[in-house]
Amino acid sequence: MSIMEAMNIGAHALKAHGLRLDIHAKNIANVDTPNYVRKIPVLNASEDISFHGVMNAMKEDVFGTGTLPYLQGGVTFNGCVEDPTIGERIYAPGHPDADANGYIRSSNVNAMVDMADAVMAQRAYEANLALVNISRSMAAKAVEIGR
């Protein structure tokens, strides 16, 4: 893996975890908004790095060249899905969003769950930022050695 490839993987991960953090922040901001449905970010691996995927990649390459195939890796952000849990029904007959019986649905956001997910997204963002910074310093040292 080259230094530029490592930086590219880190940049994609920074974007994905930044979007993930934004979604959790929106969920936390709407914890008291009636009828708000919690969004769950979906992240996927850029390549199939499961055991089955690696074995399929090795099927042709290993016997031809005698080396293991290079899998680039990385993560991509694939949008969000809505949390299927239903918010609590609250009796509020004067509320503009109330149904015919005078009930509204509270948000299905659990602030503690989204705070924990936001902390995990922040830590992943920080780890990938460190990857980019280390790759940048390695590239700078390589240029310095080349002088």
Secondary structure, DSSP 8 states (H G I E B T S, - for coil): --HHHHHHHHHHHHHHHHHHHHHHHHHHHTTT-TT---EEEEEEESS--SHHHHHHHHHHHHHHHSS-------EEEEEEEE------EEE-TTSTT--TTSEEE-----HHHHHHHHHHHHHHHHHHHHHHHHHHHHHHHHHHHH-
